[in-house]
Amino acid sequence: MQRTGSKGPRVHGERERALRPNVNLAKLDGVKAPMAEPQIVTRRGKPVSVIIPVKEYQELLERSADAEDVAWLKRPARSRRVTGC
């Protein structure tokens, strides 16, 4: 695995071979590459972030909002309060 710096983050996954030092990132602007699996970014050997496609991220947000709605509806009617208005 290639690292761009001694303390820089690492990306683990199939596309890690594409991350090489001295690559002109300006040439990669606008390049679309399909991701078969989430990419885990580590710092000092510990996972710090996950890179996922935008569509998958939006679906996760929708599921999270749906789960919050269901949890709110399961609460007794007297304790339901609308917030954020």
C-alpha positions as CSV (number, residue, x, y, z in Angstrom):
1,M,0.0,0.0,0.0
2,Q,1.3,3.4,-0.9
3,R,1.2,6.4,1.5
4,T,1.4,10.0,0.5
5,G,3.0,11.1,3.7
6,S,4.3,9.7,6.9
7,K,1.2,10.8,8.9
8,G,-1.4,10.9,6.1
9,P,-4.5,8.8,6.0
10,R,-4.6,5.5,4.2
11,V,-7.4,4.2,2.0
12,H,-8.1,0.4,2.1
13,G,-9.9,-1.3,-0.6
14,E,-9.7,-2.3,-4.3
15,R,-8.9,1.2,-5.4
16,E,-5.9,1.7,-3.1
17,R,-3.6,0.7,-6.0
18,A,-4.8,3.9,-7.8
19,L,-3.6,6.1,-5.0
20,R,0.0,6.8,-5.9
21,P,2.4,9.6,-4.9
22,N,3.1,12.2,-7.7
23,V,-0.4,11.7,-9.3
24,N,-1.8,14.9,-10.7
25,L,-5.1,15.1,-8.9
26,A,-6.3,17.8,-11.3
27,K,-6.5,15.2,-14.1
28,L,-8.8,13.1,-11.9
29,D,-11.3,15.8,-11.4
30,G,-14.7,14.7,-12.7
31,V,-13.6,11.1,-13.2
32,K,-16.3,8.7,-12.1
33,A,-15.3,5.3,-10.8
34,P,-17.8,2.8,-9.5
35,M,-17.2,1.6,-5.9
36,A,-18.1,-2.0,-5.2
37,E,-17.6,-1.7,-1.5
38,P,-17.2,1.1,1.0
39,Q,-13.6,2.4,1.3
40,I,-12.3,2.7,4.9
41,V,-9.8,5.5,5.6
42,T,-7.4,5.0,8.5
43,R,-5.1,7.2,10.4
44,R,-2.3,5.6,12.4
45,G,-3.9,2.2,11.8
46,K,-7.3,3.1,13.2
47,P,-10.4,3.6,11.0
48,V,-11.5,7.3,11.0
49,S,-13.9,7.6,8.0
50,V,-15.7,5.6,5.4
51,I,-16.1,6.7,1.8
52,I,-19.4,5.6,0.2
53,P,-21.3,6.6,-2.9
54,V,-23.6,9.6,-2.6
55,K,-26.7,7.5,-3.5
56,E,-25.9,5.1,-0.7
57,Y,-25.4,8.0,1.7
58,Q,-28.7,9.5,0.8
59,E,-30.4,6.1,1.3
60,L,-28.9,5.8,4.8
61,L,-30.2,9.3,5.7
62,E,-33.7,8.3,4.5
63,R,-33.6,5.1,6.6
64,S,-32.4,7.0,9.6
65,A,-35.2,9.5,9.3
66,D,-37.7,6.7,8.8
67,A,-36.4,5.0,12.0
68,E,-36.7,8.2,14.0
69,D,-40.3,8.6,12.8
70,V,-41.2,5.0,13.8
71,A,-39.6,5.5,17.2
72,W,-41.6,8.8,17.7
73,L,-44.8,7.1,16.7
74,K,-44.2,4.2,19.2
75,R,-44.0,6.7,22.1
76,P,-47.2,7.3,24.1
77,A,-49.3,10.0,22.6
78,R,-49.0,12.3,25.6
79,S,-45.2,12.4,25.4
80,R,-45.0,13.2,21.7
81,R,-43.9,16.7,21.0
82,V,-43.0,18.3,17.8
83,T,-39.6,19.8,17.8
84,G,-37.7,22.0,15.4
85,C,-40.5,24.3,14.4
